[in-house]
Structure formats: structure tokens, C-alpha cells
Amino acid sequence: TDRAVMTDTWLKKHRLIYLGATRHPFILGIRDGSVDLSSFKRWLGQDYIFVRAFVPFVASVLLKAWKESDDNADIDVILGGVAALNDEIAWFKTEASKWGVALESVVPQQINLNYCRFLESLTSPDVDYTQAITAFWAVETVYQESFAHCLEEGSKTPEELKQTCHRWGNDGFGQYCHTLKSIADRRLEKASKEVVAKAELNLLSILEHEVEFWNMSHGAV
Ligand code: HMH
């Protein structure tokens, strides 16, 4: 395999689960306008909880970059990610009040807690920078690919959901995900077989957690 494009190799190899995460019925429902607004509100409340837990994970990636990275520019990229999360949290608060979702009283669902716990496990010092940055790329990219799909030509995304899609589907966020991908691929190229194998397993876990997360919006769990 061509290790210079490890992430491309993986996304080809695991295409079905990747499509499961990025073309989920919830996303397709936003794209064709058939989404149930109670599902959207449930997703909004749960994702706010997720994003708050995502902050310490990203902070751990930043710390690992500072200790282990061979390129100082990585810190700037990750710091940009932290800044984006700050905006995101403020956005959730505004958006939730628009939709009448009381964020303080949202109870995290088990699926959400499982995903947050998985990310917390990756904050361990035993998990190296290569694994951490690869996981970071994967989490961000699923949302980027999913919401960008809702803004493509031919989509019938309802006006009131376009802002949400734009948050993760905009070109700037796409560029940022591409930069994370380049960093991950650069690191994976130099990593041991063991680290590469662990990073691939983490990717699969993330994709599974993302599918479950979308499933949760349907309220059947
Ligand atoms: C579940 N995955 C989930 N929520 C998010 N906000 C992102 C990824 C992207 O930040």
C-alpha cells in the first residue's frame, strides 16, 4: 500500500462504513427536506454535549503536537480548531434557543456517553500524537462530508437548516479538514506498523460511533 496516502487507502477499504457515517438517513433527510424537526432538535441537544466533551480531546491533541510534532505549523492548525470549537459552542447556545431546546436539561444518551468515553480514552499519554491527530481528522471530516452533501447542487435542504449545514459544510471547514488529513498522512508515513494499525482501528471505531450518533437522532434508542 502507498503509505503517503494512508487515509485515502483506508477510506477506500472501509467505504461502506464511511458512507454509512457520511450519507446517513438523518443527513439524507436534511438534504431532501424530509427530516423530522424533533429529530433535528434531539441531535442539536446531544451534539452540544458531545462538542463540550470534544474540547478536552482536542486540547490533548494540542499537547501531543507540542511535545511530539516535527512541524511547528501543526500547533497553529490545532489552535484554529480550538478557536472553531469556541465559536461552535456559542453557536449551539444561540441555535438551541431559536429551536426552544433547553441545553442545561438535555440528558446525554448512552450512545453519546460511549462516544465521549472513547475520545477520552484517546487523551491517554499512551496514545501517541499520530493516533490522536488521525482520530481528530476523522471526527471532523465525517461532519464536513455529511453537511457539505446537504449544500450541494440539487439538495432541497430547508432554509432553517442551511445555517447548520454551512457550519460544517463550508469551504473553510473543508480546507481545515484537508489540512488535518495532510498532517495525519505525514505522520502515518513515518509511523511504526503498530501505530498505523492502531490508528486504523480508531478510525473504524469513530465511524461506528458516528453512525450510532446519527441513529440516536431518530429517538429509537
Ligand atoms: C458527533 N461528530 C459529532 N459531532 C461533531 N460536532 C463533530 C463530529 C464535528 O465537530
Boltz pocket constraint, residues with backbone or C-beta under 6 A from the ligand:
constraints:
  - pocket:
      binder: B
      contacts: [[A, 47], [A, 50], [A, 51], [A, 139], [A, 140], [A, 142], [A, 143], [A, 210], [A, 213]]
      max_distance: 6.0
